[in-house]
Amino acid sequence: MILNTDNFSMGNYFQILLLVITATVLIWFGYTLFSGMMVPVSVYRMGKKRRFPKPRDESYPGAPRTCPVCSAKLGEGELVKTLAFPSLNGGKDRMMHIKGCLFCLCGERERLCPVCGHALEEDEILICRLFERPYTFRKRPHVHVLGCSQCRGI
């Protein structure tokens, strides 16, 4: 079919331009709707409840900034002594050993395994799995305690 340009008027060009603009807007809207980029991540988190109950005076296992060995509430700059190994399968998870924080390594607090409740000695460790989270959600890595060197049989 040969296109005859003599039959086209200015109205036809305007209709084609309007259809191209409408198609571009619809494609952009569909892309943002299905990729989840239209609503920021912070809006999704506003309606969610807190994951942990609000601590009163003492800390509890699993709370943020808490030592998993002695459940001591860690202050600003206080860290837990850990050793993370590289991933063997190339995934986002890897093995990790937790020795403890300053309080339980110095002997101020009792060191307990959160899985079996066994009292840990100085040379015993917790065996954990460390899950790396994507940076886009700005979350710290998740640590899942599997047990101590006694209950894991190491």
Helices and strands as residue ranges (DSSP letters): H 10-35, H 41-46, E 81-84, E 93-100, H 102-105, E 126-131, G 135-137, E 142-148
